[in-house]
Structures are given as C-alpha cells and as structure tokens.
Amino acid sequence: MWSDDERDADSDGLSNYVENTGPDMGPGQQSWWASLDIPPWPNPYYGPFTRRPFADTDATDSDVDGDTLLDAEDDQDNDDVQNFYEMYDPTDPYSNGQRKNAFNPCAPDQGSRTCPR
C-alpha cells in the first residue's frame, strides 16, 4: 500500500513528496534546494552567470512549463540530466559523486551546454 507522499497525483513520474509545496516541501521546489549545502547562484565554483527563471513542479500539473514533456522526463535547467535523476537523489552515482541541483545547470556538470563559460 502506498502512502500519499509516494503516490503521483498528476502521473508525471514525480512523487507527491517531490512536488510537495507545503511546509515540508520537496525537491521539486527551488526553496528546497536552498536548504542544502550546494552553493547558491552566483558562485565562483559554478561560474559567473545570471539566474534564469524556472518553474517549481506542481502535484496537480504534469507539465509545469508546457513543453509537452512530463515533468520527470523534462530537464528543468537544460543541463542534459532529467529532472527524475536530479530530484530523487542529489548524490547518486549518476552524478559521479557530485551534488546535483534541478534548478542549477552547472550542478553537477560545470561543462553542461547551459552553464555559462
């Protein structure tokens, strides 16, 4: 039996916990990432650049940016790492031990196509 936070109300591939907007918000919210030890933009480690607007995920909307990709398969920050991988485990082996951030194109890969040089 699945609990409410394990379910996926909008069937976009991200659990309700990930998309939670309440007091215990999840990784689908930009403010959740601010609580981690990942340096915020701009930071010399990630290179100098201007913040870009991103859409927080929503448990009732399966495609928050309207690009016809479900939120889990989308790449919110255009760094070639799908939201699913960035939002579920910020330190999984997929990122070679580097911290990921679903709203920062330079984490984990400072060489990603959208991380300014």
ChimeraX attribute file (.defattr): number of C-alpha atoms within 10 A of each C-alpha:
attribute: neighborCount
match mode: 1-to-1
recipient: residues
	/A:1	5
	/A:2	6
	/A:3	8
	/A:4	11
	/A:5	14
	/A:6	13
	/A:7	16
	/A:8	18
	/A:9	18
	/A:10	18
	/A:11	17
	/A:12	21
	/A:13	17
	/A:14	27
	/A:15	22
	/A:16	25
	/A:17	21
	/A:18	23
	/A:19	25
	/A:20	20
	/A:21	19
	/A:22	9
	/A:23	6
	/A:24	8
	/A:25	17
	/A:26	22
	/A:27	26
	/A:28	31
	/A:29	22
	/A:30	18
	/A:31	14
	/A:32	15
	/A:33	22
	/A:34	14
	/A:35	10
	/A:36	12
	/A:37	8
	/A:38	15
	/A:39	14
	/A:40	15
	/A:41	17
	/A:42	13
	/A:43	11
	/A:44	10
	/A:45	12
	/A:46	21
	/A:47	14
	/A:48	13
	/A:49	13
	/A:50	9
	/A:51	10
	/A:52	9
	/A:53	8
	/A:54	15
	/A:55	14
	/A:56	18
	/A:57	25
	/A:58	21
	/A:59	22
	/A:60	14
	/A:61	16
	/A:62	21
	/A:63	21
	/A:64	19
	/A:65	16
	/A:66	10
	/A:67	9
	/A:68	10
	/A:69	14
	/A:70	20
	/A:71	27
	/A:72	23
	/A:73	16
	/A:74	20
	/A:75	20
	/A:76	25
	/A:77	22
	/A:78	18
	/A:79	23
	/A:80	14
	/A:81	23
	/A:82	17
	/A:83	25
	/A:84	20
	/A:85	19
	/A:86	25
	/A:87	21
	/A:88	19
	/A:89	15
	/A:90	22
	/A:91	16
	/A:92	14
	/A:93	9
	/A:94	14
	/A:95	17
	/A:96	11
	/A:97	11
	/A:98	14
	/A:99	17
	/A:100	26
	/A:101	29
	/A:102	29
	/A:103	28
	/A:104	26
	/A:105	25
	/A:106	24
	/A:107	25
	/A:108	23
	/A:109	21
	/A:110	17
	/A:111	14
	/A:112	16
	/A:113	13
	/A:114	15
	/A:115	19
	/A:116	14
	/A:117	12
